[in-house]
Amino acid sequence: MQAIKLLLIILGIVTSAGATTYEPEAEVKTSKELGTKLVVGTKHSPPLSFKDQKGEWTGLCIELWKQIALQLGYTTEFKEFETMSALLDAVKQKKIDVAASAITMNAERDAFMDFTHTFAPAHLGIAVLPTSGTGWWDAITRIFSWDFAQAMVSLIVLLLITAFLLWVVERRHNADQFGGPSHRGIGAAFWWSAVTMTTVGYGDKAPITAFGRTLALLWMFASVMVISGFTGAIASSLTVGQLQPTITSPSQLPYVKVGTLEQSTASHWLDEHLIPYSSYSTTEEGLQALIDGNIQAFVNDDLVIRYHVRASFSKKILVLTETFDPGFYALAIPLGSPRMKPINIALLKEVADPQWEKLWRQYVGP
């Protein structure tokens, strides 16, 4: 009898624990009571929000919201805005319930709206053009570049110095090879220094004095380092044009023509750093302006820039590896909205789900 009572107590505890575990959150119940149809504002900003071939809204941020809405029992009416400023103003005026797009959290926006928990990092990036192409004609023109000429002239001067020293030492004691008129003797010594440096070593000329052979020994060891250094310098002068972008870091932005999206996080950063810029309504328009030569650098969210470059400009535009002004993406909600907490709970569940990684790879990449 005691054993049966103990078993019933254990079953009661397990049952009550299970009921507590699966009981819906009070906040979610409250949110559903407020209404099930929400107006969600968004704008074209791949890969976070854009329309697919069927004209349906999709993207990393949109798919995240769809899963949140599914959890909370919401139906969604998407409302499109042309600019980020118009979208954020709609949140401020409480004309929409949620804003889902490439919205970066910052103190200025936090003054007139609430942000959910973050769901992705947001850094600024820079798109630039390479300095030149990679064809044969570009390689030929770089042979006649100033960098290439400097490397060759420096090499010739070093060979002449070595030849002159050898001629001074050998011209009287080794007249057959380095004697005669000065131009003839120095020319022979120049030939010797060149074949010695390149390790060709024909053996047709060689020093015979102790000082000459000491100089030759030193030149042999030095040549190993000299030829390696000059080979690298010459190769660099031939390839640097195709490997280096026009600018290499954000610190160079004040000295070039810059473009960005109007009323964006990037435009605010440029304003704070007193960097003049041209405004564009879309990322595609800004990248095309870069190709057309109207600007020399386009600044925007790094994630957004890389998506567009991979999709349409991979052979024409470079995206710098260095990012700056780190931030975070989040959903925007009107101030004081009672839906904030249930949406946050649902968002945290979604980003913790393994499905979130699949969505990230689908829309952003590895």
C-alpha positions in Angstrom: 0.0 0.0 0.0 2.8 2.4 0.9 4.5 1.5 -2.4 1.3 2.4 -4.4 1.0 5.8 -2.6 4.6 6.6 -3.3 4.1 5.7 -7.0 1.0 8.0 -7.2 3.0 10.8 -5.7 5.8 10.4 -8.2 3.3 10.3 -11.1 1.7 13.5 -9.8 5.0 15.3 -9.7 5.9 14.2 -13.2 2.5 15.2 -14.5 2.6 18.6 -13.0 6.1 19.2 -14.2 5.1 18.2 -17.7 2.1 20.5 -17.6 4.3 23.4 -16.5 6.9 22.7 -19.2 4.5 22.8 -22.1 2.1 25.5 -20.9 2.1 28.5 -23.3 3.8 31.7 -22.1 1.4 34.3 -20.6 3.0 36.9 -22.9 2.2 34.9 -26.0 -1.5 34.6 -24.9 -1.6 38.3 -24.3 -0.1 39.0 -27.7 -2.7 36.8 -29.5 -5.5 38.6 -27.6 -4.3 41.9 -29.1 -5.1 40.8 -32.6 -3.7 38.3 -35.1 -3.2 40.4 -38.2 -0.1 42.6 -38.2 1.2 45.1 -40.8 4.9 44.5 -41.4 6.8 47.2 -43.2 9.8 46.3 -45.3 11.9 47.5 -48.2 14.0 46.0 -50.9 17.3 45.1 -49.3 18.7 41.7 -50.3 19.6 39.4 -48.8 17.5 40.4 -45.8 14.3 41.4 -47.6 13.4 41.2 -51.3 10.7 39.9 -53.6 11.2 36.5 -55.3 10.3 35.7 -58.9 6.7 35.2 -57.9 6.5 38.7 -56.3 6.5 37.3 -52.8 8.6 38.8 -50.0 11.5 36.6 -48.9 15.0 37.0 -47.5 16.7 36.2 -44.2 14.8 38.8 -42.2 11.5 38.1 -43.8 11.8 34.3 -43.3 12.7 34.9 -39.7 9.5 37.0 -39.2 7.4 34.4 -40.9 8.5 31.8 -38.4 7.9 34.2 -35.5 4.4 34.9 -36.8 3.8 31.2 -37.1 4.8 30.7 -33.5 2.5 33.5 -32.2 -0.5 32.8 -34.5 -0.2 36.1 -36.5 -1.1 36.7 -40.1 1.0 39.2 -41.9 0.3 42.0 -44.3 3.5 43.2 -45.9 3.7 46.9 -46.8 6.6 48.0 -49.0 8.5 51.3 -48.5 10.9 52.9 -51.1 13.4 54.2 -48.6 14.7 53.4 -45.2 13.8 56.8 -43.8 10.2 56.3 -44.9 10.1 52.8 -43.3 11.5 54.1 -40.0 9.2 57.0 -40.0 6.2 54.6 -40.3 7.5 52.8 -37.2 7.8 56.2 -35.4 4.3 57.2 -36.4 3.0 53.7 -35.4 1.5 53.2 -38.9 3.0 49.7 -38.9 3.3 47.0 -36.3 6.8 45.7 -37.2 9.6 46.8 -39.5 11.6 43.9 -41.0 14.5 44.8 -43.3 18.2 45.7 -43.1 17.7 47.8 -40.0 20.7 48.4 -37.8 20.4 49.3 -34.2 21.8 52.7 -33.1 21.2 55.3 -30.4 19.5 57.8 -32.8 16.8 55.3 -33.9 16.4 53.9 -30.4 15.1 57.3 -29.3 11.8 56.9 -31.3 11.4 53.1 -31.6 12.1 49.8 -29.9 14.4 47.1 -31.1 14.0 43.4 -30.7 16.9 41.1 -29.8 19.5 41.0 -32.6 19.6 38.3 -35.2 22.7 39.0 -37.2 25.9 41.2 -37.1 25.9 44.3 -39.2 29.2 45.9 -40.2 29.9 48.5 -42.8 31.9 47.5 -45.9 33.5 49.2 -48.9 33.2 48.2 -52.5 35.8 49.5 -54.9 37.1 48.8 -58.4 40.5 47.1 -59.1 43.1 49.4 -60.5 43.3 47.5 -63.8 42.3 44.4 -65.6 44.1 41.1 -65.8 44.6 40.7 -69.6 47.8 40.3 -71.6 47.7 43.9 -72.6 47.7 45.0 -69.0 50.6 42.8 -68.2 52.6 44.3 -71.2 51.8 47.8 -70.2 53.0 47.1 -66.6 56.4 46.0 -68.0 56.9 49.6 -69.1 55.6 51.0 -65.8 57.7 53.2 -63.6 57.8 50.5 -60.8 59.3 48.0 -63.3 61.7 50.6 -64.6 62.9 51.4 -61.1 63.6 47.8 -60.3 65.6 47.3 -63.5 67.6 50.5 -63.1 68.5 49.6 -59.5 69.6 46.1 -60.6 71.8 47.5 -63.4 73.4 50.1 -61.0 74.3 47.3 -58.5 75.8 45.2 -61.3 77.9 48.2 -62.4 79.2 48.9 -58.9 80.3 45.3 -58.5 81.8 45.3 -62.0 83.7 48.5 -61.3 85.2 47.2 -58.1 86.3 44.0 -59.8 87.8 45.9 -62.7 89.8 48.1 -60.3 91.3 45.0 -58.6 91.9 42.8 -61.7 92.7 45.2 -64.6 96.5 45.2 -64.1 97.0 41.6 -62.9 94.4 40.0 -65.2 94.7 42.2 -68.3 93.7 39.4 -70.7 90.2 39.3 -69.2 89.7 42.7 -67.6 92.4 44.8 -69.1 92.5 47.2 -72.1 90.5 50.4 -72.4 88.3 51.2 -69.4 85.0 50.7 -71.2 86.2 47.3 -72.4 87.5 46.2 -69.0 84.4 47.4 -67.1 82.1 45.8 -69.8 83.9 42.5 -69.3 83.5 42.8 -65.5 79.8 43.7 -65.9 79.3 40.5 -67.9 81.1 38.5 -65.2 79.0 40.1 -62.4 75.7 39.4 -64.3 76.5 35.7 -65.1 77.7 35.2 -61.5 74.5 36.7 -60.0 72.3 34.6 -62.2 74.4 31.5 -61.4 74.9 30.8 -65.1 78.6 30.7 -64.6 80.0 30.3 -68.1 83.6 30.3 -66.7 84.9 32.4 -69.6 86.0 35.1 -67.1 87.2 34.7 -63.6 89.3 36.8 -61.1 92.8 35.6 -60.3 93.9 37.9 -57.5 93.2 37.4 -53.8 91.2 40.6 -53.6 89.3 39.7 -56.8 88.4 36.2 -55.6 87.4 37.6 -52.2 85.1 40.1 -53.9 83.7 37.3 -56.1 83.0 35.1 -53.1 81.1 38.0 -51.4 79.2 38.7 -54.5 78.1 35.1 -54.9 76.6 35.1 -51.4 75.1 38.5 -51.9 73.6 37.5 -55.2 71.4 34.9 -53.6 69.6 37.6 -51.6 69.8 40.2 -54.4 68.3 38.1 -57.1 65.5 37.0 -54.8 64.6 40.5 -53.8 64.7 41.9 -57.3 62.7 38.9 -58.6 60.0 39.8 -56.1 60.1 43.5 -56.9 59.8 42.8 -60.7 57.0 40.3 -60.2 55.2 42.8 -57.9 55.4 45.6 -60.5 53.8 43.2 -63.0 51.0 42.0 -60.8 50.2 44.7 -58.2 47.8 46.4 -60.5 45.5 43.4 -60.8 45.7 42.5 -57.1 45.3 45.8 -55.4 42.1 47.9 -55.2 42.0 51.6 -55.7 41.8 52.1 -51.9 42.6 49.6 -49.1 41.0 50.9 -45.9 38.3 53.2 -44.5 41.0 55.8 -43.6 41.3 56.6 -47.3 37.6 57.5 -47.7 38.2 61.2 -47.2 40.4 61.4 -50.2 38.2 59.7 -52.8 34.7 60.1 -54.2 32.3 58.2 -52.0 28.7 56.9 -52.5 26.2 55.4 -50.1 22.5 54.9 -49.5 20.5 57.9 -48.4 19.5 58.0 -44.8 21.4 54.8 -44.0 23.7 53.8 -41.2 26.6 54.3 -43.6 25.5 57.9 -44.4 25.3 58.7 -40.7 28.8 57.3 -40.2 30.1 59.4 -43.1 28.4 62.5 -41.7 30.0 62.0 -38.3 33.4 61.8 -39.9 32.8 64.8 -42.2 33.3 62.7 -45.4 31.3 64.1 -48.4 29.3 61.6 -50.4 26.8 61.0 -53.2 23.5 59.5 -52.2 21.7 56.6 -54.1 18.4 55.1 -53.5 19.5 51.4 -54.0 22.6 49.4 -53.6 22.4 48.3 -57.2 22.4 52.0 -58.3 25.4 52.8 -56.1 27.4 49.8 -57.4 26.6 50.8 -61.0 27.8 54.3 -60.3 31.0 52.8 -59.1 31.5 50.9 -62.4 30.6 54.0 -64.4 33.4 55.9 -62.6 31.1 58.4 -60.9 32.4 57.4 -57.5 35.5 55.6 -56.3 34.1 53.8 -53.3 30.6 52.6 -52.3 29.9 52.3 -48.6 27.0 50.2 -47.2 26.3 47.2 -45.0 29.0 44.7 -45.7 26.5 41.8 -45.9 24.3 43.6 -48.4 27.3 44.7 -50.6 28.7 41.2 -50.8 25.3 39.7 -51.7 25.0 42.1 -54.7 28.6 41.7 -55.8 28.3 37.9 -55.8 25.0 38.1 -57.7 25.9 40.7 -60.4 29.3 42.3 -60.2 31.7 39.5 -59.1 34.1 40.1 -62.1 34.0 43.9 -61.9 34.0 45.0 -58.2 36.1 44.1 -55.2 34.8 44.2 -51.6 37.5 45.1 -49.0 38.1 42.4 -46.4 38.3 45.1 -43.7 35.0 46.1 -42.2 34.2 48.9 -39.7 31.6 50.4 -37.5 30.3 47.1 -36.1 26.6 46.8 -35.2 23.6 44.5 -35.2 20.5 43.9 -37.2 17.1 43.7 -35.4 13.4 44.1 -36.0 12.0 47.5 -35.2 8.7 47.9 -33.2 6.8 51.1 -32.2 7.6 52.4 -28.7 5.6 50.8 -26.0 4.2 48.0 -28.1 2.9 45.2 -25.8 4.0 42.7 -28.5 7.7 43.3 -27.9 8.2 40.5 -25.3 6.4 37.7 -27.1 8.1 38.6 -30.3 11.5 38.5 -28.5 10.7 35.1 -27.0 9.8 33.7 -30.4 12.9 35.3 -32.1 15.2 33.8 -29.6 13.7 30.3 -30.2 14.1 30.7 -33.9 17.8 31.8 -33.9 18.6 28.9 -31.5 16.9 26.4 -33.9 19.2 24.5 -36.3 17.0 25.6 -39.2 18.3 29.1 -38.7 21.8 28.1 -39.9 20.2 26.6 -43.0 18.4 29.9 -43.7 21.7 31.8 -43.1 23.5 29.7 -45.7 20.7 30.0 -48.1 20.5 33.8 -48.1 23.9 34.9 -46.9 26.3 32.1 -47.7 28.9 30.1 -45.8 
